[in-house]
Amino acid sequence: MGDAVFGPQRPCSVELDGDSILFGFDPASTTWRHAQTPAQRILARRPHWVIDDRTAAGLQAYDLVRGYEAPFDSAPPELFPRGPQGPFDTEPHPSRIVVLQVGVNDHARPGFDIEAFEDDYRGLIGFVHSLGHAAVVTGITPVSDKIFGPAALATMQAINAAIRRVAADTRTVHAHWDSMPFSVDRDTTDGIHPTQAASNRLADRLTVALERTFRLGA
């Protein structure tokens, strides 16, 4: 009866575009991934959802926009299972929500410019909206000051600020990975990549943001 009145419900479908954090990278694993990746964690908690995992370890927003043969030089194919990708606006994006988690790796790109980065993020979200879909952003998680110097950390803070501005301006749901309780010493395996437990918490926070976006009409 509900279908007769309202029509059949569309599946809750989600595309994940992200780097090693959303990929679930584990440097100690023979597969280079956690036993449960963020995509698997989301699907385990919401088995009726459809998850399109397009993550690639080392991916930058710059290359997500423009396309790439590999996310970084000599990247093993296991780190980008979907293979080479064309420019974002030439690839199909059928999912109702597109998650954008990229950003942290851009800080190290030669010639990095924060204004150009912000323009790229606006362009990604704008294209998703032009398809009639919704976007969700995560922000980037903290990294160790024992690995990265003050200049790199300041750039990462600027990246997070840019992502927050774009989310606010475009009314995009932000999962706030950048502000959740997170100890670099306890919650990462190497000062950068989350432990399994921390990865699960990030995935759970993203799940909440996705549910909110579906409720808003995605």
Residue, then its C-alpha position, 0 to 999 in steps of 0.5 A: m500500500g505504501d508503494a502505491v501511494f508513495g512509489p517504491q523506495r530508492p535504496c540508500s546508496v553511498e559512494l566513498d571517495g577517499d584516501s588511505i584513512l577511508f580505505g582502511f589502510d593498515p601498514a601491519s596487514t599483509t593485505w594493507r587493509h584493516a580486517q574491517t574496512p570503513a566501507q565494511r563497517i558501514l555495511a555491517r551496521r546498515p546491511h540494506w545500504v549499497i556502498d560503492d567503495r572507490t577509495a585509494a590510498g594516497l589519493q589527493a583531491y587534486d587527482l580526484v578532480r582531474g583523474y589519475e593513473a595511480p594515486f601516487d608513483s609506483a602505487p601497488p594495485e592493491l592500494f587502489p582496487r578500482g584502478p585508474q580513474g578519469p576526471f571526476d565529472t566524466e565518471p558515473h556517480p549513481s549513488r544518492i550520496v557521495v562522500l568526500q574524504v580526500g585532502v590530507n595528501d594534498h598538503a605535500r603536492p608541489g605548488f599546493d595552493i589553498e584557494a585552488f584546493e577550496d575551488d576544487y572541493r566546491g567543484l566536486i560538491g557542485f558537480v554532485h549537486s548537479l546530478g541531483h545527489a547529495a555530498v558528505v564531507t569528513g574533514i581530515t584526521p589529526v596526524s603526529d607532530k613527530i612526523f610532520g613539521p609546523a608548516a605541514l600541520a598549519t597547511m592541514q589546519a588550513i585544509n580543514a578550515a577550507i573544507r568547513r567553509v565549503a560545507a557551510d556555504t553549500r549546506t553539505v553535511h560534515a561528519h567532523w572527523d577533524s574534531m572528534p576525540f582522537s589521540v595520535d599516540r593511542d589511535t594510530t598505528d604509525g602517527i597517521h593511520p587509525t587503528q582498527a578501533a579508531s577506524n571503526r569510530l570514524a566509520d560510525r561517525l560517518t554513518v551518523a552523517l549519512e543517516r542525517t543526509f538521507r533524512l534531509g532528502a538525499 
